[in-house]
Amino acid sequence: MRIIKLSLRMMLLVFALGVAGGCAHRAMDSAVASWQNQPVSAVTAAWGQPSEELKVSGKHLLLWNTYDGKLALPDQKRPVPPDCVRLLEVNRSGRIVTGTWDGNDCPGWFSGWSR
């Protein structure tokens, strides 16, 4: 009986961690998507200046790299994770077209990164 209770507790813990990870993923997707059609000035007012600004294949991209919760500058040595990268594409009129994110340390629901 004791082994069954322990097994059930372990299964519940694994399930809870999986759900929490999925929620954080959807929250970050939602936070990045909330900036679509917004002006760049609104994003930079909320997120600060991007770590990097890139022109790739005719696209204008803004990139925010966060390592250990600190915004990394382009010339800084990049440490090994934890990290969170946010990338937004800007159109010619200065509005956000689309965005994405990646990393193992994105704060999800509590990021404050939504519009």
DSSP file (Angstrom, degrees, kcal/mol; ACC not computed):
  #  RESIDUE AA STRUCTURE BP1 BP2  ACC     N-H-->O    O-->H-N    N-H-->O    O-->H-N    TCO  KAPPA ALPHA  PHI   PSI    X-CA   Y-CA   Z-CA
    1    1 A M     >        0   0    0      0, 0.0     4,-2.1     0, 0.0     5,-0.2   0.000 360.0 360.0 360.0 -40.8    0.0    0.0    0.0
    2    2 A R  H  >  +     0   0    0      1,-0.2     4,-2.1     2,-0.2     5,-0.1   0.882 360.0  50.9 -64.1 -38.8    2.8    2.4    0.9
    3    3 A I  H  > S+     0   0    0      2,-0.2     4,-2.6     1,-0.2    -1,-0.2   0.882 108.2  52.6 -66.4 -38.9    4.5    1.7   -2.5
    4    4 A I  H  > S+     0   0    0      2,-0.2     4,-2.6     1,-0.2    -2,-0.2   0.920 109.5  48.5 -64.1 -43.3    1.3    2.5   -4.3
    5    5 A K  H  X S+     0   0    0     -4,-2.1     4,-2.3     2,-0.2    -2,-0.2   0.914 112.2  49.0 -62.3 -43.0    0.9    5.8   -2.5
    6    6 A L  H  X S+     0   0    0     -4,-2.1     4,-2.2     2,-0.2    -2,-0.2   0.916 111.8  48.9 -63.3 -42.8    4.5    6.7   -3.3
    7    7 A S  H  X S+     0   0    0     -4,-2.6     4,-2.4     1,-0.2    -2,-0.2   0.904 110.9  50.1 -63.5 -42.0    4.0    5.8   -7.0
    8    8 A L  H  X S+     0   0    0     -4,-2.6     4,-2.4     2,-0.2    -1,-0.2   0.900 110.1  50.6 -64.0 -40.2    0.8    7.8   -7.2
    9    9 A R  H  X S+     0   0    0     -4,-2.3     4,-2.3     2,-0.2    -2,-0.2   0.911 110.7  48.9 -63.3 -42.4    2.5   10.8   -5.7
   10   10 A M  H  X S+     0   0    0     -4,-2.2     4,-2.5     2,-0.2    -2,-0.2   0.911 111.5  49.2 -64.2 -42.2    5.4   10.6   -8.2
   11   11 A M  H  X S+     0   0    0     -4,-2.4     4,-2.4     1,-0.2    -2,-0.2   0.903 111.3  50.0 -64.2 -40.8    3.0   10.3  -11.1
   12   12 A L  H  X S+     0   0    0     -4,-2.4     4,-2.6     2,-0.2    -2,-0.2   0.900 110.7  49.7 -63.9 -41.5    1.0   13.4   -9.8
   13   13 A L  H  X S+     0   0    0     -4,-2.3     4,-2.4     2,-0.2    -2,-0.2   0.926 111.3  48.2 -63.2 -45.9    4.3   15.4   -9.5
   14   14 A V  H  X S+     0   0    0     -4,-2.5     4,-1.9     1,-0.2    -2,-0.2   0.910 113.0  48.8 -62.2 -42.1    5.4   14.5  -13.0
   15   15 A F  H  X S+     0   0    0     -4,-2.4     4,-2.3     2,-0.2    -2,-0.2   0.927 110.8  50.1 -62.5 -46.0    2.0   15.4  -14.4
   16   16 A A  H  X S+     0   0    0     -4,-2.6     4,-2.5     1,-0.2    -2,-0.2   0.894 110.3  49.8 -61.5 -41.7    1.9   18.7  -12.5
   17   17 A L  H  X S+     0   0    0     -4,-2.4     4,-2.2     2,-0.2    -1,-0.2   0.891 110.4  50.7 -65.1 -38.9    5.4   19.6  -13.8
   18   18 A G  H  X S+     0   0    0     -4,-1.9     4,-2.0     2,-0.2    -2,-0.2   0.910 111.6  47.0 -64.7 -43.0    4.3   18.8  -17.4
   19   19 A V  H  X S+     0   0    0     -4,-2.3     4,-2.4     2,-0.2    -2,-0.2   0.919 111.6  51.1 -64.6 -44.3    1.2   21.0  -17.1
   20   20 A A  H  X S+     0   0    0     -4,-2.5     4,-2.2     1,-0.2    -2,-0.2   0.906 109.9  49.9 -61.1 -42.1    3.2   23.9  -15.6
   21   21 A G  H  X S+     0   0    0     -4,-2.2     4,-1.9     1,-0.2    -1,-0.2   0.897 110.9  49.5 -63.8 -40.3    5.8   23.7  -18.4
   22   22 A G  H  X S+     0   0    0     -4,-2.0     4,-2.3     2,-0.2    -2,-0.2   0.884 109.7  51.4 -65.4 -39.5    3.0   23.7  -21.0
   23   23 A C  H  X S+     0   0    0     -4,-2.4     4,-2.4     1,-0.2    -2,-0.2   0.910 109.0  50.4 -64.3 -42.5    1.3   26.7  -19.4
   24   24 A A  H  X S+     0   0    0     -4,-2.2     4,-2.2     2,-0.2    -1,-0.2   0.897 109.7  51.8 -62.7 -39.6    4.6   28.7  -19.4
   25   25 A H  H  X S+     0   0    0     -4,-1.9     4,-2.3     1,-0.2    -2,-0.2   0.940 112.0  44.7 -62.7 -48.4    5.1   27.9  -23.1
   26   26 A R  H  X S+     0   0    0     -4,-2.3     4,-2.5     1,-0.2    -1,-0.2   0.873 111.2  55.1 -64.5 -36.4    1.6   29.1  -24.0
   27   27 A A  H  X S+     0   0    0     -4,-2.4     4,-2.5     2,-0.2    -1,-0.2   0.910 109.3  45.9 -64.4 -41.9    2.1   32.2  -21.8
   28   28 A M  H  X S+     0   0    0     -4,-2.2     4,-2.5     2,-0.2     5,-0.3   0.906 111.5  52.1 -68.1 -40.6    5.3   33.2  -23.6
   29   29 A D  H  X S+     0   0    0     -4,-2.3     4,-2.4     1,-0.2    -2,-0.2   0.933 113.3  45.6 -56.7 -45.6    3.7   32.5  -27.0
   30   30 A S  H  X S+     0   0    0     -4,-2.5     4,-1.6     2,-0.2    -2,-0.2   0.890 110.7  52.7 -66.0 -41.1    0.8   34.8  -26.0
   31   31 A A  H  < S+     0   0    0     -4,-2.5    84,-0.3     2,-0.2     4,-0.3   0.926 113.8  42.3 -62.2 -45.5    3.2   37.5  -24.6
   32   32 A V  H >< S+     0   0    0     -4,-2.5     3,-1.4     1,-0.2    -2,-0.2   0.916 113.9  51.6 -68.1 -43.1    5.2   37.7  -27.8
   33   33 A A  H >< S+     0   0    0     -4,-2.4     3,-1.8    -5,-0.3    -1,-0.2   0.766  93.9  73.7 -65.9 -25.0    2.1   37.6  -30.0
   34   34 A S  T 3< S+     0   0    0     -4,-1.6    -1,-0.3     1,-0.3    -2,-0.2   0.674  90.3  59.7 -64.2 -15.7    0.5   40.4  -28.0
   35   35 A W  T X  S+     0   0    0     -3,-1.4     3,-2.2    -4,-0.3    61,-0.4   0.500  73.6 126.9 -91.2  -4.0    2.9   42.9  -29.7
   36   36 A Q  T <  S+     0   0    0     -3,-1.8    61,-0.2     1,-0.3    62,-0.1  -0.304  81.4   8.7 -58.3 135.6    1.7   42.1  -33.3
   37   37 A N  T 3  S+     0   0    0     59,-3.2    -1,-0.3     1,-0.3    60,-0.1   0.489 101.7 125.3  70.7   7.8    0.7   45.3  -35.2
   38   38 A Q    <   -     0   0    0     -3,-2.2    58,-2.8    58,-0.1    -1,-0.3  -0.655  67.9-100.9 -93.2 152.7    2.1   47.5  -32.4
   39   39 A P  B >>  -A   95   0A   0      0, 0.0     4,-1.3     0, 0.0     3,-1.0  -0.393  24.8-121.1 -71.2 149.6    4.7   50.2  -33.0
   40   40 A V  H 3> S+     0   0    0     54,-2.6     4,-2.7     1,-0.3     5,-0.3   0.862 111.6  63.8 -56.3 -37.1    8.4   49.5  -32.2
   41   41 A S  H 3> S+     0   0    0     53,-0.3     4,-1.6     1,-0.2    -1,-0.3   0.845 100.3  51.7 -59.4 -34.0    8.4   52.4  -29.8
   42   42 A A  H <> S+     0   0    0     -3,-1.0     4,-1.4     2,-0.2    -1,-0.2   0.899 111.1  47.3 -69.4 -40.3    5.7   50.7  -27.6
   43   43 A V  H  X S+     0   0    0     -4,-1.3     4,-3.5     1,-0.2     5,-0.4   0.940 112.7  47.5 -66.9 -46.8    7.8   47.5  -27.4
   44   44 A T  H  X S+     0   0    0     -4,-2.7     4,-1.7     1,-0.2    -1,-0.2   0.819 108.0  56.6 -67.4 -28.2   11.0   49.3  -26.5
   45   45 A A  H  < S+     0   0    0     -4,-1.6    -1,-0.2    -5,-0.3    -2,-0.2   0.868 117.9  34.6 -66.0 -34.9    9.2   51.3  -23.9
   46   46 A A  H  < S+     0   0    0     -4,-1.4    -2,-0.2    -3,-0.3    -3,-0.2   0.881 132.6  26.2 -85.7 -42.1    8.2   48.0  -22.3
   47   47 A W  H  < S-     0   0    0     -4,-3.5    -3,-0.2     1,-0.3    -2,-0.2   0.568 102.4-124.6-101.6 -11.2   11.2   45.8  -22.9
   48   48 A G     <  -     0   0    0     -4,-1.7    -1,-0.3    -5,-0.4    -2,-0.1  -0.273  55.9 -30.5  86.3 176.8   14.0   48.3  -23.2
   49   49 A Q  S    S-     0   0    0      1,-0.1    -4,-0.0    -2,-0.1    -5,-0.0  -0.404  76.5-104.5 -66.8 142.5   16.4   48.6  -26.2
   50   50 A P        -     0   0    0      0, 0.0    14,-0.2     0, 0.0     3,-0.1  -0.272  16.1-127.5 -65.7 154.2   17.0   45.3  -28.0
   51   51 A S  S    S+     0   0    0     12,-1.5     2,-0.3     1,-0.2    13,-0.2   0.869  92.8   8.5 -65.2 -37.5   20.3   43.5  -27.5
   52   52 A E  E     -B   63   0B   0     11,-2.1    11,-2.8    21,-0.1     2,-0.4  -0.992  58.8-153.9-145.8 150.2   20.7   43.4  -31.3
   53   53 A E  E     -B   62   0B   0     -2,-0.3     2,-0.3     9,-0.2     9,-0.2  -0.996  27.1-173.9-124.6 123.0   19.1   44.8  -34.4
   54   54 A L  E     -B   61   0B   0      7,-2.8     7,-3.1    -2,-0.4     2,-0.5  -0.866  26.4-154.4-123.5 149.8   19.5   42.7  -37.5
   55   55 A K  E     +B   60   0B   0     -2,-0.3     2,-0.4     5,-0.2     5,-0.2  -0.969  30.3 167.4-118.7 110.4   18.8   42.9  -41.2
   56   56 A V  E >   -B   59   0B   0      3,-2.1     3,-2.3    -2,-0.5    -2,-0.1  -0.987  64.4 -18.5-131.9 124.3   18.5   39.4  -42.5
   57   57 A S  T 3  S-     0   0    0     -2,-0.4    -1,-0.1     1,-0.3     3,-0.1   0.866 128.7 -49.9  49.8  42.9   17.1   38.4  -46.0
   58   58 A G  T 3  S+     0   0    0      1,-0.3     2,-0.3    -3,-0.0    -1,-0.3   0.519 114.5 120.6  77.2   5.4   15.4   41.7  -46.3
   59   59 A K  E <   -B   56   0B   0     -3,-2.3    -3,-2.1    32,-0.0     2,-0.6  -0.808  58.5-139.5-104.7 144.9   13.8   41.4  -42.8
   60   60 A H  E     -BC  55  90B   0     30,-0.7    30,-3.0    -2,-0.3     2,-0.4  -0.912  29.4-174.2-102.3 116.2   14.3   43.9  -40.0
   61   61 A L  E     -BC  54  89B   0     -7,-3.1    -7,-2.8    -2,-0.6     2,-0.4  -0.907  18.5-158.0-119.6 139.5   14.7   41.9  -36.7
   62   62 A L  E     -BC  53  88B   0     26,-3.0    26,-2.6    -2,-0.4     2,-0.4  -0.960  16.2-165.9-113.2 133.0   14.9   43.0  -33.1
   63   63 A L  E     -BC  52  87B   0    -11,-2.8   -11,-2.1    -2,-0.4   -12,-1.5  -0.974  12.1-168.4-128.1 127.7   16.5   40.6  -30.6
   64   64 A W  E     - C   0  86B   0     22,-2.9    22,-2.6    -2,-0.4     2,-0.5  -0.971   8.4-167.7-114.1 119.1   16.4   40.6  -26.8
   65   65 A N  E     - C   0  85B   0     -2,-0.5     7,-2.7     7,-0.4     2,-0.5  -0.930   3.9-172.9-106.0 123.5   18.8   38.2  -25.2
   66   66 A T  E     -DC  71  84B   0     18,-2.8    18,-2.1    -2,-0.5     2,-0.5  -0.974   3.7-179.2-119.9 123.3   18.3   37.6  -21.5
   67   67 A Y  E >  S-DC  70  83B   0      3,-2.6     3,-2.0    -2,-0.5    16,-0.2  -0.985  75.4 -11.8-123.4 124.7   20.8   35.6  -19.5
   68   68 A D  T 3  S-     0   0    0     14,-1.1    -1,-0.1    -2,-0.5    15,-0.1   0.845 129.4 -57.3  54.6  34.7   20.3   35.0  -15.8
   69   69 A G  T 3  S+     0   0    0      1,-0.2     2,-0.4    36,-0.1    -1,-0.3   0.528 115.9 112.5  78.1   5.6   17.6   37.7  -15.9
   70   70 A K  E <  S-D   67   0B   0     -3,-2.0    -3,-2.6     0, 0.0     2,-0.3  -0.922  72.5-116.6-115.1 137.4   20.0   40.3  -17.3
   71   71 A L  E     -D   66   0B   0     -2,-0.4     2,-0.4    -5,-0.2    -5,-0.2  -0.556  32.9-140.1 -70.0 127.2   19.8   41.9  -20.7
   72   72 A A        -     0   0    0     -7,-2.7    -7,-0.4    -2,-0.3     6,-0.1  -0.744   7.2-136.0 -94.4 135.6   22.9   41.0  -22.6
   73   73 A L    >   -     0   0    0     -2,-0.4     3,-1.7     1,-0.1   -22,-0.1  -0.522  28.2-106.9 -84.1 157.3   24.6   43.5  -24.9
   74   74 A P  T 3  S+     0   0    0      0, 0.0    -1,-0.1     0, 0.0     4,-0.1   0.821 117.6  45.3 -56.7 -34.9   25.9   42.4  -28.3
   75   75 A D  T 3  S+     0   0    0      2,-0.1     2,-0.2     3,-0.0     3,-0.0   0.427  89.4 109.3 -92.7   3.2   29.6   42.5  -27.4
   76   76 A Q  S <  S-     0   0    0     -3,-1.7     2,-0.3     1,-0.1    -4,-0.0  -0.499  80.4-104.0 -78.1 147.7   29.2   40.7  -24.1
   77   77 A K        -     0   0    0     -2,-0.2    -1,-0.1     1,-0.1    -4,-0.1  -0.531  37.8-129.5 -66.2 130.7   30.4   37.1  -23.7
   78   78 A R        -     0   0    0     -2,-0.3    -1,-0.1    -4,-0.1     2,-0.0  -0.754  21.5-149.3 -91.5 117.8   27.4   34.9  -23.8
   79   79 A P        -     0   0    0      0, 0.0    -1,-0.0     0, 0.0     0, 0.0  -0.257  27.7 -90.6 -77.0 169.7   27.3   32.4  -20.9
   80   80 A V  S    S-     0   0    0      1,-0.2     0, 0.0   -13,-0.0     0, 0.0  -0.436  74.2 -37.4 -72.2 155.1   25.8   28.9  -21.0
   81   81 A P  S    S+     0   0    0      0, 0.0    -1,-0.2     0, 0.0     2,-0.1   0.114  80.2 101.0 -40.1 158.7   22.0   28.8  -20.0
   82   82 A P  S    S+     0   0    0      0, 0.0   -14,-1.1     0, 0.0     2,-0.3   0.210  70.7 145.0 -78.3 144.1   19.8   29.8  -18.3
   83   83 A D  E     -C   67   0B   0    -16,-0.2    22,-2.2    -2,-0.1    21,-0.7  -0.967  37.5-164.3-149.1 163.7   18.7   32.0  -21.1
   84   84 A C  E     -CE  66 103B   0    -18,-2.1   -18,-2.8    -2,-0.3     2,-0.5  -0.916  11.0-167.8-151.2 125.4   15.6   33.5  -22.9
   85   85 A V  E     -CE  65 102B   0     17,-3.4    17,-2.1    -2,-0.3     2,-0.4  -0.961   0.6-168.9-119.4 129.9   15.7   35.0  -26.3
   86   86 A R  E     -CE  64 101B   0    -22,-2.6   -22,-2.9    -2,-0.5     2,-0.4  -0.969   5.9-171.7-117.3 134.5   12.8   37.1  -27.8
   87   87 A L  E     -CE  63 100B   0     13,-2.7    13,-2.5    -2,-0.4     2,-0.4  -0.991   3.2-176.7-131.2 126.3   12.8   38.0  -31.5
   88   88 A L  E     -CE  62  99B   0    -26,-2.6   -26,-3.0    -2,-0.4     2,-0.4  -0.971  17.3-142.0-123.6 139.3   10.4   40.4  -33.2
   89   89 A E  E     -CE  61  98B   0      9,-2.9     8,-3.3    -2,-0.4     9,-0.8  -0.845  17.0-155.7 -98.8 136.0   10.2   41.2  -36.9
   90   90 A V  E     -CE  60  96B   0    -30,-3.0   -30,-0.7    -2,-0.4     6,-0.2  -0.905   5.1-141.7-114.1 136.3    9.4   44.9  -37.9
   91   91 A N    >   -     0   0    0      4,-2.8     3,-1.9    -2,-0.4     4,-0.0  -0.290  38.1 -90.4 -87.2-179.9    7.8   46.0  -41.1
   92   92 A R  T 3  S+     0   0    0      1,-0.3    -1,-0.1     2,-0.1    -2,-0.0   0.746 125.0  57.6 -64.4 -24.4    8.7   49.2  -43.1
   93   93 A S  T 3  S-     0   0    0      2,-0.1    -1,-0.3     1,-0.0    -3,-0.0   0.368 120.7-105.4 -89.6   6.9    6.2   51.3  -41.2
   94   94 A G  S <  S+     0   0    0     -3,-1.9   -54,-2.6     1,-0.3     2,-0.3   0.743  77.9 128.4  81.5  23.8    7.8   50.4  -37.8
   95   95 A R  B     -A   39   0A   0    -56,-0.2    -4,-2.8   -55,-0.1     2,-0.3  -0.836  65.6-102.0-112.8 152.5    5.2   48.0  -36.6
   96   96 A I  E     +E   90   0B   0    -58,-2.8   -59,-3.2   -61,-0.4    -6,-0.2  -0.546  33.3 180.0 -73.9 129.5    5.7   44.4  -35.3
   97   97 A V  E     -     0   0B   0     -8,-3.3     2,-0.3     1,-0.4    -1,-0.2   0.865  62.5 -28.6 -93.7 -49.7    4.8   41.8  -37.9
   98   98 A T  E     -E   89   0B   0     -9,-0.8    -9,-2.9   -62,-0.1    -1,-0.4  -0.940  58.2-162.5-158.5 172.5    5.5   38.6  -35.9
   99   99 A G  E     -E   88   0B   0     -2,-0.3     2,-0.3   -11,-0.2   -11,-0.2  -0.984   5.2-172.0-159.5 168.3    7.7   37.3  -33.2
  100  100 A T  E     -E   87   0B   0    -13,-2.5   -13,-2.7    -2,-0.3     2,-0.3  -0.930   7.7-154.2-153.8 174.1    9.1   34.2  -31.5
  101  101 A W  E     -E   86   0B   0     -2,-0.3     2,-0.3   -15,-0.2   -15,-0.2  -0.968   7.4-177.0-150.9 163.0   11.0   33.2  -28.4
  102  102 A D  E     +E   85   0B   0    -17,-2.1   -17,-3.4    -2,-0.3     2,-0.2  -0.975  27.5  93.5-158.9 152.7   13.3   30.4  -27.3
  103  103 A G  E     -E   84   0B   0     -2,-0.3     3,-0.3   -19,-0.2   -19,-0.2  -0.695  62.4-107.9 143.1 168.1   15.1   29.5  -24.1
  104  104 A N  S    S+     0   0    0    -21,-0.7   -20,-0.2    -2,-0.2    -1,-0.1   0.314 108.8  49.9-107.7   5.9   15.0   27.5  -20.9
  105  105 A D        +     0   0    0    -22,-2.2    -1,-0.2   -39,-0.1   -21,-0.1  -0.091  67.1 138.5-138.6  37.2   14.6   30.4  -18.5
  106  106 A C        -     0   0    0     -3,-0.3   -78,-0.1   -23,-0.1    -3,-0.1  -0.723  52.7-134.1 -84.9 134.0   11.6   32.4  -19.9
  107  107 A P    >   -     0   0    0      0, 0.0     3,-1.4     0, 0.0    -1,-0.1   0.509  29.0-167.9 -74.9  -4.1    9.4   33.5  -17.1
  108  108 A G  G >   +     0   0    0      1,-0.3     3,-1.8     2,-0.2     5,-0.3  -0.327  69.1  11.6  62.6-127.9    6.1   32.6  -18.7
  109  109 A W  G 3  S+     0   0    0      1,-0.3     3,-0.4     2,-0.1    -1,-0.3   0.792 133.1  48.5 -56.4 -33.1    3.0   34.0  -16.9
  110  110 A F  G <  S+     0   0    0     -3,-1.4    -1,-0.3     1,-0.2    -2,-0.2   0.160  79.4 102.8 -99.2  19.4    5.0   36.3  -14.7
  111  111 A S    <   -     0   0    0     -3,-1.8    -1,-0.2     1,-0.1    -2,-0.1   0.831  69.5-146.1 -72.1 -32.4    7.2   37.8  -17.4
  112  112 A G        +     0   0    0     -3,-0.4    -1,-0.1    -4,-0.3    -2,-0.1   0.652  65.2 120.8  70.7  14.1    5.4   41.2  -17.6
  113  113 A W        +     0   0    0     -5,-0.3     2,-0.1     2,-0.0   -66,-0.1   0.495  40.5 101.8 -91.6  -5.0    6.3   41.0  -21.3
  114  114 A S              0   0    0      1,-0.1   -83,-0.1   -80,-0.1   -82,-0.1  -0.432 360.0 360.0 -75.5 154.7    2.7   41.1  -22.7
  115  115 A R              0   0    0    -84,-0.3    -1,-0.1    -2,-0.1   -84,-0.1   0.466 360.0 360.0 -72.7 360.0    1.3   44.3  -24.1
